[in-house]
Every structure is written in structure tokens, then in C-alpha cells.
């Protein structure tokens, strides 16, 4: 599913109008319309907020393509992801790391994986 389709599906899942979603996002109906038409793309922060508002649990658009980043860390088995660069993840600042963690938790929840700490 592409971004515009994901945003519309999330909005419809919550039975919201473009105006209602825009109001909850702190923006105009026109912004939501532009996302759904593909005229503009929502940021990761905006996608996370849409997921929280609508309780939509489908994976974020493009996550499979974004996961195809090649590992260059050379750490072998210590790093469990073969398609994600350990050095790039470790170099993220606190805010970027928090965004990544929210996206991972959201995507895991969408495919019924329990990876949260107890």
C-alpha cells in the first residue's frame, strides 16, 4: 500500500472525515486531502500521529522497501538484522531513535508480534 492509500485507509478505519482528521492533527482538511491525493507526503511523525489517532494497525507505507539497507557493521551474529545497518542505527540521536522505536513497535503490532519489554 502506498502512502496516500495508507492515510485514507487509516482515516476510514476510524470513520473520520478529512476535516476531523485534520482537526485532530492540528492542520487543515486541505493537508489531509493533499496527502490522500499524493500531492504531498506526510512525515514519519505525522504517520505515527495518524496511527495513534485512528488506531490503524497496518504497517507504515514503504517499510519493506526501507528495510533493504545493507549492513556494513561487520559485527555478525551480535546484530540480529541482516538488512539494517547497525552503525546507522547506533549513530541516530535520541529523537531519531525514539521515532524508529515507535515505528518498529507499530509495525510489530500490525503483524501481531509481541516485542515490547514487560
N, C-alpha and C positions, 0 to 999 in steps of 0.2 A: 504494500500500500504506500502510495506517495504521501507527501506532507499535506497537501490540500485535502486529500481524501481522508487522512487520519484526523485532521482537525474537524472536518464536517461530521465524520462518524462519531467522534467524541462528543461533539455538541448535540447531535441527535440522540446519542445514548442517554444523555442527561435530560433530554426533552427541553432543551433551551433554544430560544431564538438567537439570531446573531446579536440582536440588541442586548439580550440578557447576558450572554457570554461576554460581550464587550463590557457591559457594566461591571460584571464581577472581576474582569481583568483590569479595570481602570482605564479602558480605552473605548474607542467608538465602534459602532456597528460596522462602519466602513473598514476598519482594520480587520475585523473578522471576515468580512466579505472578501477583502483583498487576499487574505490567506487562503480562503476556500476556492478562489478563482485562480490561485497560483501567481498572482501579481506580486506578492511579497512572501517571504518565508519567515516563519516565527523562529525566534532564538530558542536555544535549549532551555533557558529559564522560562520562557513563555510556554513551551511544550510541557514542561513539568507542572507549571501552574494550571494549564488546561487539564492535564491528567488529574491533578488534585481536585479541581473544581467539579469535573464531570465524573470522577471515579471510573474513568475509562482505563481498562487494563490491557489493551492491545499494545504490543511492542511499539516503541517510537519508530517513526519512519526512517528508513536508511540505516538502521542499526546493524543489519547483517553486512552491508557494504562497508560501513565504518569500522567493523571489526577486522577487516582484512589488512591491518597494518602489520608489517613484518617485524618480528622480534630481532633486535640487534644486541641484546644484552649479553648473550653468551653464558647465561647462568644455568642453563639446562633445566634439570628437574625441579630446582628450587622455585622457579617461576612457573605456575601451572598453565599459563596461557601461551599457546604457540603462535597466535596471530596478533598479539598485542605486545607492543614494545615496552618492556619493563622500565627502561631508562626514561622514556617519555612519561610514563605514569608517575614514576618517582620524582620527576622534576616539576610536576604540577604544584602550583601554590595551593594554600588551604582552601580558597574559594573554588578553584577549579576541581580540586579533589572532592569537595563536598558535592559539586554538580555531578561529577562522574559517579560517585557513590549513589546518589538519588536515582540517576538513570539506570544503573545496574540493578538496584533494588526494584525499581518499577518494572524493568524488563523481566527479571526473575519471577516477580509476582504474576506477570502476564502469562507465563508458561508454567505456573504452579510449582516453582522451585522455592523451597524454604532455605534461604541462605543468611537470614538475619541472626545476629547474635542473640542468645537467650538472656 
